[in-house]
Amino acid sequence: MKKRHLSYHSAFTIVELLAAVVVIGILATVSVVGYGAWQNNIAETQLKSDINGVRAAMDNAKNWGENYPQFASGTEFDGTNATSDIFVQSDNSSITYYQAGVGSYCLDAVSVTRTGVYFFYDASATGPEVKHGTCAGGEEVN
């Protein structure tokens, strides 16, 4: 009796190869998009945390005095000026103080690494809400 040898071909057809390339491309795209959204979420969380830190520090200073501390409009909370006694922003945040009337202020916060991520807080507005937008432009609806 003769033995038969089965031979297996390990070659891909063009269709199988194209299908594999398409699947790899889709997975790579999903990974890149997901990573970018994750990075934006981290930047948003950091900015909101920093703004809330400034708010708490400003309220604390107001509780010990009669008004909020006053700084020149455009002053950053970067630890190199009078704001360092109040709050120092995180490394990847840029928080800028703006005078918003007597006894009030507005804060702009932008991510240094993700410049499309920015928020503001207006102490003269009702409610303690941090909103997407800028002091000058107001709230942006996404």
URJO-V866997 format. One record per backbone hydrogen bond with DSSP energy under -0.5 kcal/mol. NH is the residue of the N-H (numbers start at 1). CO is the residue of the C=O. E is the energy in kcal/mol with one decimal. If there is no record, write none. Layout:
NH&CO&E + NH&CO&E
This chain:
6&4&-0.6 + 7&5&-0.5 + 10&8&-0.6 + 17&13&-2.4 + 18&14&-2.7 + 19&15&-2.5 + 20&16&-2.3 + 21&17&-2.2 + 22&18&-2.5 + 23&19&-2.4 + 24&20&-2.4 + 25&21&-2.4 + 26&22&-2.5 + 27&23&-2.5 + 28&24&-2.3 + 29&25&-2.3 + 30&26&-2.5 + 31&27&-2.2 + 32&28&-2.4 + 33&29&-2.7 + 34&30&-2.5 + 35&31&-2.4 + 36&32&-2.2 + 37&33&-2.2 + 38&34&-2.2 + 39&35&-2.5 + 40&36&-2.3 + 41&37&-2.3 + 42&38&-2.1 + 43&39&-2.2 + 44&40&-2.7 + 45&41&-2.4 + 46&42&-2.3 + 47&43&-2.5 + 48&44&-2.6 + 49&45&-2.2 + 50&46&-2.5 + 51&47&-2.9 + 52&48&-2.5 + 53&49&-2.0 + 54&50&-2.4 + 55&51&-2.8 + 56&52&-2.4 + 57&53&-2.2 + 58&54&-3.0 + 59&55&-2.7 + 60&56&-2.4 + 61&57&-2.4 + 62&58&-2.3 + 63&59&-2.3 + 64&60&-1.2 + 65&61&-1.1 + 74&97&-3.3 + 75&72&-1.7 + 75&97&-0.6 + 77&95&-2.0 + 78&76&-1.4 + 84&81&-2.1 + 85&82&-1.2 + 86&83&-1.9 + 87&83&-2.7 + 89&77&-3.7 + 93&90&-1.4 + 94&110&-1.8 + 96&94&-0.5 + 96&108&-2.9 + 97&75&-3.3 + 98&106&-2.4 + 100&101&-0.5 + 100&104&-1.4 + 104&101&-1.7 + 106&98&-2.5 + 107&121&-2.9 + 108&96&-2.4 + 109&119&-3.0 + 110&94&-2.1 + 111&114&-0.5 + 111&117&-2.4 + 112&92&-2.8 + 113&92&-0.6 + 117&114&-2.5 + 118&116&-0.6 + 119&109&-2.6 + 120&131&-2.8 + 121&107&-2.0 + 123&105&-2.5 + 123&121&-0.6 + 124&105&-0.5 + 125&122&-1.3 + 131&120&-2.7 + 131&129&-0.5 + 133&118&-0.8 + 134&138&-1.2 + 138&134&-2.6 + 140&132&-3.1 + 142&140&-0.6
